[in-house]
Amino acid sequence: MVTRHPAWTAVISFLVALASSMLAVKLKLDYSCKLLSITFIVVLWTPESKEQAVLVAASRVSCIVLSVLIMALLAMLIYPQIASEQVLGSLNKAMESMAILNRIVWEEVMHNRGEKVAAEDGRQSPSGERQHTDSGASRPSVTTPFSPGASAAAGSNASWPQNWRSMGAWLPVCCARPRGRGDNKPGDTSDEAAAKQQLDEEEKAAADQVALQLGFKGYAELEREEPFFDASTAVRNQQAAAEEQLTTALSEMYVGTWAGRRWFVPTVFYQNEAHNKQGWHMPEKLMLRLAMRMRRVVRVLNMLHATFREGFQKEVLEELEHNFPLDLLVELSEAAMATLQAFVDAFPKPDRPVTAEMSDMRLRKLREVANVLLALAQTSRQHKVDLIALGEEVRKAVTAKGCGEEELLRRLRWVITKTGGGLSHAVGADEAVSQPGVMFPNTDAGWLATARWYSFHFLVHQLVEALDRLRVTLNLMLPRLPGAHIQPSSHNKGDMRPTPSETAEHSAAHAQRSRVQVVLEG
């Protein structure tokens, strides 16, 4: 009846398609409805004679295979969601978020230096807001947080609502947004205005209390930390997405580059054979290693940020005011931001072919600035050793003359003052070896500043080492990406071992780390 009445064929086909679609939604099998509909239409017709049975069977099999191939081709052309490209896109976004995180960390240094320069020059606005001289201090979310206490102390409440309006995009969801008296409408009565003002004060107090519970000094500091948390979370989320997509990407095969993009097809019956072709797939091991290197850089940046936030600015900058070129911190921050931006520029984009490896020019500049910091640490260490030796010689001289402790301290201060901080190997020597003065005093704040200062040294060199290893891993991965227009540095394309130049870079980084440990432990 079905073969004689095409109307019945259309009705039954519609019912089968509807039932298969409902079943697919129920069982969450997307392709089952398509496969069932195609199979039903193909096997619906039966041969009218035995001679046509072979022809009908061959047509059924060929139609099913052809339908699967057409569906795969249409999926590639109409909705090209390729897992291999998504892996590169996720890692690229993670690298960009890491660059943003790095910028936020180092803008904290420039912000605190700008605060100190503004305080020394006395350049403050009547409302209590500081006028920063740094270019990076124009971002309200990171470098110019509004301080409600400063405005209250200055007797000005006019700028409070406007500042909160401009910073409203960064307000965390855990705290209610404080509203000032300027938010009241002109038609409000005095009682309503007083009630709203009381409500605003209660909301502000609640927001400050939540900030204190989270370990911050106030709501303004909590609001300033939000971009840092957002960037750190974005790096972790994008790395997790890349690792999840990499499993699917290994089931795709690279077929070529056309119209400026890489084309992949899914591997089905030839998956075992295609899996051994490294040029057909994304380099799994190198991508996982790259994600691990990125996590290490983020961990060092988190520790640097904690060092800056927990009072590094006050004690250290006050003690380094006369003994340390503060412009070196700005130079260090600019070199670090330029280095991370170089990583973003060198990372492969999903729609662009790979044509070159990453240069080490920016990283070399950052390493040079870090070496200057190491030289200052070595000088400070030698100064401490000479000071101990000088104190021992003064003590022996005073003891021989029968003087007391007060005379010992007086003579020691006199020697240090006369030499301008310089030390000599013997008391009263004609030629003094000029060295920088004592960096931190022998007080509680001085010892705290010393610990933070040397921790900062160690973290800077940890950051340089982590970025160096990240660059080596990135340059190992770039030539092995499908469709790359550069050759691997190793003689064997499948060789995953580092080359002699890469081994030399790792050895230099290890030697540099050993020098830092010797200086800091000394």
C-alpha positions in Angstrom: 0.0 0.0 0.0 2.9 2.3 0.8 4.5 1.8 -2.6 1.2 2.4 -4.4 0.1 5.5 -2.5 2.8 8.2 -2.2 0.5 10.2 0.2 0.8 7.4 2.8 4.6 7.5 2.3 4.7 11.2 3.2 2.5 10.8 6.2 4.4 7.9 7.6 7.7 9.7 6.9 6.5 12.7 8.8 5.4 10.6 11.8 8.7 8.7 11.9 10.6 12.0 11.8 8.5 13.4 14.6 8.8 10.3 16.7 12.6 10.2 16.2 13.0 13.8 17.1 11.1 13.4 20.3 13.2 10.3 21.1 16.4 12.2 20.4 15.4 15.0 22.8 14.4 12.5 25.4 17.7 10.5 25.1 19.8 13.5 24.2 21.0 11.9 21.0 21.2 14.6 18.4 22.0 12.6 15.3 19.6 9.7 16.0 16.6 11.5 14.5 18.5 12.3 11.3 19.9 8.8 10.9 16.5 7.2 11.6 14.7 9.4 9.1 17.3 8.8 6.4 17.3 5.0 7.1 13.5 4.8 7.0 13.2 6.6 3.6 16.0 4.5 2.1 14.6 1.1 3.2 11.0 2.1 2.5 11.1 1.0 -1.1 11.2 -2.7 -1.8 12.2 -4.3 -5.1 9.3 -5.4 -7.3 11.3 -8.4 -8.6 14.1 -10.6 -7.5 16.4 -9.2 -10.2 16.3 -5.8 -8.6 17.2 -6.9 -5.1 20.9 -6.5 -5.5 20.5 -3.1 -7.0 18.2 -1.9 -4.2 20.6 -3.3 -1.5 23.6 -1.5 -3.1 21.6 1.7 -3.4 20.6 1.6 0.2 24.2 1.1 1.5 25.6 3.7 -0.9 22.9 6.2 0.1 23.6 5.8 3.8 27.3 6.2 3.4 26.8 9.2 1.1 24.4 10.8 3.5 26.9 10.5 6.4 29.6 12.1 4.2 27.3 14.9 3.1 26.3 15.6 6.7 30.0 15.8 7.7 30.7 18.1 4.8 27.8 20.4 5.6 28.8 20.5 9.2 32.2 21.7 8.2 31.0 24.4 5.8 27.8 25.7 7.5 28.7 25.4 11.2 32.5 25.1 11.4 33.0 24.5 15.1 36.4 22.8 15.0 37.8 21.5 18.4 41.4 22.0 17.2 40.7 25.7 16.5 38.8 26.0 19.8 41.9 24.7 21.7 44.0 27.5 20.2 41.3 30.0 20.8 41.0 29.1 24.5 44.8 29.1 25.0 45.0 32.5 23.2 42.3 33.9 25.5 44.2 32.5 28.5 47.4 34.2 27.4 45.5 37.5 26.9 44.0 37.2 30.4 47.5 36.4 31.8 48.8 39.6 30.2 45.9 41.6 31.8 46.7 40.0 35.1 50.4 40.9 34.7 49.4 44.5 33.9 47.2 44.8 36.9 50.0 43.5 39.2 52.6 46.0 37.9 50.2 48.9 37.7 50.0 48.5 41.5 53.7 49.4 41.7 53.3 52.4 39.4 50.2 53.5 41.4 52.0 53.3 44.7 55.0 55.2 43.3 52.6 57.8 41.9 51.0 58.2 45.4 54.4 58.7 47.0 55.5 61.3 44.4 52.1 63.1 44.8 52.5 63.1 48.6 56.0 64.5 48.4 55.0 67.2 46.0 51.8 68.0 47.9 49.8 67.9 44.7 46.3 66.9 45.9 42.9 68.1 44.8 40.5 69.9 47.4 38.3 66.8 47.5 41.3 64.6 48.7 41.8 62.7 45.4 45.4 62.4 44.4 46.6 63.6 41.0 48.8 60.9 39.6 51.5 61.5 37.1 51.8 58.0 35.7 50.0 57.2 32.5 48.8 53.9 34.0 47.1 55.7 36.9 44.1 56.7 34.8 42.3 53.5 35.3 39.7 53.9 38.1 39.4 50.2 38.7 43.1 49.5 39.3 45.1 52.6 40.0 42.8 55.3 41.2 40.3 53.9 43.7 38.1 56.4 45.3 38.5 56.8 49.0 35.3 57.8 50.8 37.2 58.6 54.0 39.4 61.1 52.1 36.3 63.0 50.9 34.7 62.9 54.3 37.9 64.2 55.9 38.0 67.1 53.3 34.4 68.0 54.0 33.3 67.3 50.4 30.6 64.8 49.6 29.9 66.0 46.0 32.3 63.6 44.3 31.2 60.5 46.2 28.1 59.6 44.0 29.9 60.5 40.7 32.9 58.3 41.5 30.7 55.3 42.4 28.7 55.8 39.2 31.9 55.6 37.2 33.1 52.5 39.1 29.7 50.8 39.1 30.8 48.3 36.4 33.4 46.8 38.8 31.2 46.4 41.9 31.2 42.8 43.2 27.9 41.1 43.5 28.5 40.2 47.1 28.2 43.8 48.3 25.4 46.3 47.8 26.2 49.4 45.9 26.6 52.5 48.2 24.5 55.5 47.1 25.3 59.1 48.1 23.0 62.0 48.8 23.5 63.2 45.2 21.4 60.2 44.0 18.2 61.8 45.5 15.8 63.2 43.0 14.9 67.0 43.1 11.3 66.2 44.1 12.2 64.3 47.3 11.0 65.7 50.6 13.4 66.3 53.5 12.1 63.2 55.4 12.6 61.0 52.3 16.1 62.4 51.8 17.0 61.8 55.4 15.7 58.2 55.2 17.6 57.6 52.0 20.7 59.0 53.5 20.4 56.7 56.5 19.8 53.8 54.2 22.9 54.7 52.2 25.0 54.9 55.3 23.8 51.5 56.4 24.5 50.0 53.0 28.0 51.5 53.0 28.7 50.1 56.5 27.5 46.7 55.4 29.7 46.8 52.4 32.7 47.8 54.5 31.9 45.0 56.9 31.8 42.4 54.1 35.1 43.7 52.8 36.7 43.4 56.3 35.4 39.8 56.6 37.1 39.0 53.2 40.4 40.4 54.5 40.4 43.9 53.0 40.7 47.2 54.7 37.5 48.6 53.2 35.1 48.4 50.3 37.3 50.6 48.1 40.2 48.2 48.4 37.9 45.3 47.7 36.5 47.0 44.6 40.0 47.6 43.4 40.9 44.0 43.7 38.0 42.8 41.6 39.8 43.1 38.1 42.6 41.0 39.5 40.3 38.3 40.6 38.4 38.4 37.3 41.6 38.0 35.2 43.0 35.2 37.4 39.7 33.3 37.1 39.6 33.9 33.4 43.0 32.2 33.0 41.9 29.1 34.9 38.6 28.8 33.1 40.2 29.2 29.6 42.9 26.6 30.5 40.3 24.2 31.7 38.3 24.7 28.5 41.4 24.1 26.4 42.2 20.8 28.1 38.6 19.6 27.7 38.5 20.5 24.0 41.9 18.9 23.4 40.4 15.4 23.9 38.0 16.1 21.0 40.7 17.7 18.9 42.7 14.5 18.9 39.8 12.9 16.9 40.2 15.5 14.1 42.6 15.3 11.2 44.2 18.2 9.4 43.6 18.2 5.7 45.1 21.5 4.5 44.9 25.3 4.6 42.6 27.1 2.3 41.3 30.7 2.3 43.6 31.5 5.3 42.3 28.9 7.7 43.1 25.4 8.6 40.6 22.7 7.7 40.0 19.5 9.7 37.8 16.5 9.2 36.7 14.0 11.9 38.5 10.6 11.9 36.2 7.6 11.9 37.4 4.3 10.5 41.0 5.5 9.9 41.4 6.9 13.5 44.0 4.3 14.6 46.2 5.0 11.5 45.7 8.8 11.7 46.5 8.9 15.4 50.2 8.1 14.7 50.5 11.0 12.3 51.8 13.9 14.4 51.4 16.5 11.6 47.7 15.7 11.4 46.8 16.6 15.0 47.4 19.2 17.6 50.6 18.5 19.7 48.9 17.2 22.9 51.9 16.9 25.1 53.3 20.3 24.2 49.9 22.0 24.7 49.5 20.5 28.1 53.1 21.5 29.0 52.3 25.0 27.8 49.3 25.2 30.0 51.4 24.1 33.0 54.0 26.8 32.3 51.2 29.4 32.1 49.9 28.2 35.5 53.3 28.7 37.0 53.5 32.3 35.7 50.1 33.0 37.1 51.1 31.6 40.5 54.2 33.9 40.6 52.1 36.9 39.6 49.6 36.0 42.5 52.5 36.0 45.0 53.9 39.3 43.6 50.4 40.9 43.9 50.1 39.7 47.5 53.6 41.1 48.2 52.6 44.5 46.9 49.2 44.5 48.6 50.3 43.5 52.1 52.2 46.7 52.9 55.2 46.4 50.5 54.6 50.0 49.4 54.8 51.8 52.7 57.8 50.3 54.5 59.9 49.4 51.5 59.4 52.6 49.5 60.0 54.7 52.6 63.3 53.0 53.3 64.4 52.9 49.7 63.6 56.6 49.1 67.3 57.7 49.4 69.1 54.4 48.7 67.3 53.0 45.6 66.3 54.4 42.2 62.5 54.1 42.3 62.5 54.6 38.5 63.9 51.2 38.3 60.6 49.7 39.5 58.8 51.6 36.8 61.3 50.3 34.2 60.9 46.8 35.6 57.1 47.0 35.4 57.2 48.3 31.8 59.6 45.5 30.7 57.3 42.9 32.3 54.2 44.3 30.6 56.0 44.4 27.3 57.2 40.8 27.7 53.7 39.5 28.3 52.3 41.5 25.4 55.0 39.9 23.2 53.7 36.5 24.3 50.2 37.5 23.2 51.4 38.7 19.8 53.5 35.6 19.2 50.7 33.1 20.2 49.0 31.6 17.1 45.6 32.8 16.3 42.8 30.4 15.2 42.4 32.0 11.8 46.0 32.8 11.0 48.8 30.4 10.0 52.0 30.2 12.1 54.9 31.9 10.3 57.5 32.7 13.0 58.7 31.7 16.5 58.8 34.1 19.4 61.8 36.4 19.8 63.6 36.8 23.1 64.2 40.5 22.7 61.6 41.6 25.3 62.5 38.8 27.7 66.1 39.8 27.4 65.3 43.4 28.4 63.3 42.1 31.4 66.3 39.8 32.4 68.7 42.8 32.2 66.5 44.9 34.6 66.2 41.9 36.9 70.0 41.5 36.9 70.3 45.1 38.1 68.1 44.2 41.0 70.3 41.2 41.7 73.4 43.5 41.7 71.7 45.7 44.2 71.0 42.7 46.4 74.6 41.6 46.2 75.8 45.1 47.1 73.4 45.2 50.1 74.6 41.8 51.2 78.3 42.8 51.0 77.4 46.0 52.8 75.9 44.0 55.6 78.9 41.8 55.9 81.3 44.8 56.0 79.1 46.5 58.6 79.3 43.4 60.9 83.0 43.4 60.5 83.2 47.1 61.2 81.1 46.8 64.3 83.4 44.0 65.6 86.5 46.1 65.1 84.9 49.1 66.8 83.8 46.9 69.7 87.3 45.6 70.1 88.8 49.1 70.0 86.3 50.4 72.6 86.7 47.4 74.8 90.4 47.9 74.9 89.9 51.4 76.1 87.4 50.3 78.8 84.5 52.3 77.3 80.8 51.2 77.7 78.0 50.3 75.3 77.0 53.9 74.8 80.4 54.8 73.6 80.5 51.8 71.3 77.2 52.9 69.6 78.3 56.6 69.4 81.5 55.7 67.6 79.8 53.3 65.3 77.2 56.0 64.3 80.0 58.5 63.9 82.0 56.2 61.5 78.9 55.5 59.3 77.9 59.2 59.2 81.4 60.4 58.3 81.7 57.8 55.5 78.3 58.7 54.1 77.2 55.1 54.4 80.6 53.9 53.1 82.5 51.2 54.9 86.2 50.5 55.3 87.9 47.3 56.0 89.6 48.8 59.0 88.7 51.6 61.4 90.5 54.8 60.5 91.8 53.6 57.2 92.8 56.3 54.7 91.0 54.7 51.7 87.4 53.8 52.3 85.4 51.5 50.0 82.3 53.4 49.1 79.2 51.3 49.3 75.5 52.3 49.6 74.2 52.9 53.0 72.3 50.4 55.1 69.1 49.7 53.3 66.8 49.1 56.2 67.1 50.0 59.9 67.4 47.5 62.7 63.8 47.9 63.8 60.6 45.8 63.5 59.5 47.7 60.4 63.0 47.5 59.0 63.1 43.7 59.4 59.6 43.4 57.9 60.7 45.6 54.9 63.9 43.5 54.5 61.9 40.3 54.3 59.5 41.8 51.7 62.3 43.3 49.7 64.2 40.1 49.3 61.0 38.2 48.7 60.3 40.7 45.9 63.8 40.0 44.5 63.2 36.2 44.6 59.8 36.5 42.9 61.1 38.7 40.1 63.7 36.2 39.2 61.1 33.4 39.5 59.0 35.3 37.1 61.8 35.7 34.6 62.6 32.0 34.8 59.0 31.0 34.4 58.6 33.3 31.3 61.9 31.9 29.9 60.6 28.3 30.2 57.2 29.4 28.8 58.9 30.9 25.7 60.9 27.7 25.1 57.8 25.6 25.3 55.9 28.0 23.0 58.7 27.8 20.4 58.7 24.0 20.6 54.9 24.0 20.0 54.6 26.5 17.2 56.4 24.5 14.4 54.5 21.3 15.3 51.0 22.9 14.9 49.2 21.6 11.8 49.7 24.0 8.8 52.7 25.8 10.4 55.0 27.4 7.8 58.1 27.1 9.9 60.3 24.0 10.5 61.0 22.6 14.0 64.5 23.5 15.4 65.2 19.8 16.1 66.5 17.6 13.3 63.8 15.2 13.7 60.3 16.6 13.4 58.9 14.2 15.9 61.7 14.7 18.4 60.3 16.3 21.5 63.7 16.7 23.2 65.1 20.3 23.6 67.8 21.4 21.2 71.3 22.4 22.5 70.4 26.1 22.4 67.2 25.4 24.5 69.3 23.3 26.9 71.7 26.2 27.2 68.8 28.5 28.0 67.6 26.2 30.8 71.2 25.9 32.2 71.5 29.7 32.2 68.2 30.0 34.0 69.2 27.4 36.6 72.5 29.2 37.2 70.7 32.5 37.6 68.4 31.0 40.1 71.3 29.5 42.1 72.9 33.0 42.2 69.7 34.5 43.5 69.4 31.8 46.2 73.0 32.4 47.3 72.5 36.2 47.6 69.2 36.0 49.4 70.3 33.3 51.8 73.4 35.2 52.5 
